[in-house]
Amino acid sequence: MSADVKIEDVLVPLGEDYPEIRASVRRICTGYPGVYWRDLEAREGYPTEFVKALTEAGYLAALIPEEYGGTGLPLRAAAVILEEIHASGCNAGACHAQMYIMGTLLRHGNPEQKARYLPRIASGELRLQAFGVTEPTTGTDTTKLKTRAVRDGDHYVIHGQKVWTSRALHSDLMLLLARTTPVDQVKKKTEGLSVFLLDIGACRGKGMEIRPLKAMVNHNATEVFFDGARVPAENLIGEEGRGFKYILDGMNAERILVSAESIGNARWFTRTAAAYASQRIVFDRPIGQNQGIQFPIARAHAETVAADLLLRKAAALFAAGLPCGDDANMGKMLASEAAWHAAEACMQTHGGFGLAREYDVERRWREARLSQIAPISTNMVLSYIGQHILGMPRSY
Ligand SMILES: Cc1cc2nc3c(=O)[nH]c(=O)nc-3n(C[C@H](O)[C@H](O)[C@H](O)COP(=O)(O)OP(=O)(O)OC[C@H]3O[C@@H](n4cnc5c(N)ncnc54)[C@H](O)[C@@H]3O)c2cc1C
């Protein structure tokens, strides 16, 4: 769409948009039923076959332009892919980042970097699905992160630590945010941070160590320790010192995409809860006849539809090149809450069977909880709304 498009002209798709993509994703997902995910979790495994199927269908390359071997689809189509995966009872957490981390390379990489990496990421030959931002001591206060990258000839030498780096043991490349200029030497704390495309295979065992991090969900989380890892200077993305801005540039797309997973989760929970409530007979009638069971499911459905509409708006604004941060942030918060309310309703509807592993409710309930914390926690979104939308005083 042209740059001078007005918000009044932006159209928001309703209903089952991208029906062929939805049908095809559902077909793939039928091959990966609950038992597949339960078994994976029990052994903290990686869904290699599932990721391969999505890669071969071209879905993980949805946002890579065709000139680099991707499918060049709009953000909304990518969101639909993730939504359907989750609505089908599967989990895209093992590979969703392959869709969007490359956005930083695409927007800010130089032509050589793009030509070298993007086609191989599009084909799945290279996995770029590790994103090293969060650190143990600084958390959400990203600009205070302590990992340092110091120039030494034609390399940068990295010292520091990352935590919650998902999929680092299942990725060839990591997008790393590190400080190149000490915070007391920059005018603004957002300056002096840089982004690197780090070759995990080349660095592991040479100043870089990755340890699995046991967690409530099977998200292949890790801790990454840097003690003198050397990254070629040619792997710096964009300009040195502007990395924080580059990471922020990708946030809206990431929020819209992960929120689509929440919408998919919510759809799975309400569908599963409604079906169980309709067939489970207690006191000689379906439990769903009781409003105490029926209403929480109905309310979660209404919340899901509302969050979905906001996210569709955010994606339409994104596609039109218009500011979408307000809607992406609010949509993210509302979608994660709708999914959680649906998860709670589904758990409660199933009574004791909600806790039985074979029903998949307890696993998906745990997975749904994550969305209110990562990639951004609810309080941070509320701060954004208070400060940027409502103009109230800055809280941090
Ligand atoms: C399974 C999982 C996977 C993850 N994957 C990745 C990944 O791949 N890459 C990566 O870089 N990170 C990843 N993360 C990290 C995630 O983005 C962070 O956990 C999240 O951003 C919150 O940061 P924190 O855990 O340090 O919490 P903290 O920053 O310590 O905050 C703790 C709580 O306090 C609240 N809080 C903090 N400051 C304020 C304030 N000023 N006002 C109000 N409330 C406040 C927060 O909202 C939060 O609820 C992952 C996390 C998990 C759990």
Ligand as a Chemical Component Dictionary entry (heavy atoms), coordinates in Angstrom:
data_LIG
# 
_chem_comp.id                   LIG 
_chem_comp.type                 NON-POLYMER 
_chem_comp.pdbx_formal_charge   0 
_chem_comp.three_letter_code    LIG 
# 
loop_
_chem_comp_atom.comp_id 
_chem_comp_atom.atom_id 
_chem_comp_atom.alt_atom_id 
_chem_comp_atom.type_symbol 
_chem_comp_atom.charge 
_chem_comp_atom.model_Cartn_x 
_chem_comp_atom.model_Cartn_y 
_chem_comp_atom.model_Cartn_z 
_chem_comp_atom.pdbx_ordinal 
LIG C1  C1  C 0 9.504  -19.557 28.306 1  
LIG C2  C2  C 0 10.150 -18.228 28.070 2  
LIG C3  C3  C 0 10.756 -17.993 26.851 3  
LIG C4  C4  C 0 11.428 -16.779 26.635 4  
LIG N1  N1  N 0 12.106 -16.589 25.451 5  
LIG C5  C5  C 0 12.931 -15.525 25.335 6  
LIG C6  C6  C 0 13.811 -15.407 24.214 7  
LIG O1  O1  O 0 13.834 -16.256 23.322 8  
LIG N2  N2  N 0 14.659 -14.339 24.171 9  
LIG C7  C7  C 0 14.688 -13.388 25.149 10 
LIG O2  O2  O 0 15.479 -12.461 25.027 11 
LIG N3  N3  N 0 13.833 -13.450 26.202 12 
LIG C8  C8  C 0 12.985 -14.508 26.329 13 
LIG N4  N4  N 0 12.164 -14.613 27.437 14 
LIG C9  C9  C 0 12.228 -13.601 28.460 15 
LIG C10 C10 C 0 10.967 -12.775 28.573 16 
LIG O3  O3  O 0 10.877 -11.880 27.498 17 
LIG C11 C11 C 0 11.017 -12.098 29.949 18 
LIG O4  O4  O 0 10.872 -13.119 30.933 19 
LIG C12 C12 C 0 9.969  -11.075 30.105 20 
LIG O5  O5  O 0 10.199 -10.019 29.212 21 
LIG C13 C13 C 0 9.956  -10.525 31.539 22 
LIG O6  O6  O 0 11.244 -10.210 31.972 23 
LIG P1  P1  P 0 11.807 -10.790 33.353 24 
LIG O7  O7  O 0 11.488 -12.231 33.407 25 
LIG O8  O8  O 0 13.228 -10.412 33.514 26 
LIG O9  O9  O 0 10.933 -10.059 34.448 27 
LIG P2  P2  P 0 11.309 -8.739  35.260 28 
LIG O10 O10 O 0 11.796 -7.668  34.349 29 
LIG O11 O11 O 0 12.166 -9.149  36.400 30 
LIG O12 O12 O 0 9.871  -8.320  35.808 31 
LIG C14 C14 C 0 9.177  -9.148  36.764 32 
LIG C15 C15 C 0 7.754  -8.630  36.872 33 
LIG O13 O13 O 0 7.759  -7.286  37.319 34 
LIG C16 C16 C 0 7.048  -6.473  36.418 35 
LIG N5  N5  N 0 7.695  -5.156  36.337 36 
LIG C17 C17 C 0 9.017  -4.887  36.142 37 
LIG N6  N6  N 0 9.211  -3.555  36.108 38 
LIG C18 C18 C 0 8.003  -2.969  36.262 39 
LIG C19 C19 C 0 7.532  -1.625  36.271 40 
LIG N7  N7  N 0 8.372  -0.586  36.113 41 
LIG N8  N8  N 0 6.213  -1.396  36.431 42 
LIG C20 C20 C 0 5.352  -2.435  36.592 43 
LIG N9  N9  N 0 5.737  -3.727  36.581 44 
LIG C21 C21 C 0 7.037  -3.986  36.415 45 
LIG C22 C22 C 0 7.102  -7.202  35.086 46 
LIG O14 O14 O 0 6.028  -6.820  34.261 47 
LIG C23 C23 C 0 7.016  -8.646  35.528 48 
LIG O15 O15 O 0 5.674  -9.002  35.731 49 
LIG C24 C24 C 0 11.432 -15.785 27.639 50 
LIG C25 C25 C 0 10.781 -16.035 28.854 51 
LIG C26 C26 C 0 10.151 -17.228 29.079 52 
LIG C27 C27 C 0 9.512  -17.463 30.423 53 
# 
loop_
_chem_comp_bond.comp_id 
_chem_comp_bond.atom_id_1 
_chem_comp_bond.atom_id_2 
_chem_comp_bond.value_order 
_chem_comp_bond.pdbx_ordinal 
LIG C1  C2  SING 1  
LIG C2  C3  SING 2  
LIG C2  C26 DOUB 3  
LIG C3  C4  DOUB 4  
LIG C4  N1  SING 5  
LIG C4  C24 SING 6  
LIG N1  C5  DOUB 7  
LIG C5  C6  SING 8  
LIG C5  C8  SING 9  
LIG C6  O1  DOUB 10 
LIG C6  N2  SING 11 
LIG N2  C7  SING 12 
LIG C7  O2  DOUB 13 
LIG C7  N3  SING 14 
LIG N3  C8  DOUB 15 
LIG C8  N4  SING 16 
LIG N4  C9  SING 17 
LIG N4  C24 SING 18 
LIG C9  C10 SING 19 
LIG C10 O3  SING 20 
LIG C10 C11 SING 21 
LIG C11 O4  SING 22 
LIG C11 C12 SING 23 
LIG C12 O5  SING 24 
LIG C12 C13 SING 25 
LIG C13 O6  SING 26 
LIG O6  P1  SING 27 
LIG P1  O7  DOUB 28 
LIG P1  O8  SING 29 
LIG P1  O9  SING 30 
LIG O9  P2  SING 31 
LIG P2  O10 DOUB 32 
LIG P2  O11 SING 33 
LIG P2  O12 SING 34 
LIG O12 C14 SING 35 
LIG C14 C15 SING 36 
LIG C15 O13 SING 37 
LIG C15 C23 SING 38 
LIG O13 C16 SING 39 
LIG C16 N5  SING 40 
LIG C16 C22 SING 41 
LIG N5  C17 SING 42 
LIG N5  C21 SING 43 
LIG C17 N6  DOUB 44 
LIG N6  C18 SING 45 
LIG C18 C19 SING 46 
LIG C18 C21 DOUB 47 
LIG C19 N7  SING 48 
LIG C19 N8  DOUB 49 
LIG N8  C20 SING 50 
LIG C20 N9  DOUB 51 
LIG N9  C21 SING 52 
LIG C22 O14 SING 53 
LIG C22 C23 SING 54 
LIG C23 O15 SING 55 
LIG C24 C25 DOUB 56 
LIG C25 C26 SING 57 
LIG C26 C27 SING 58 
# 
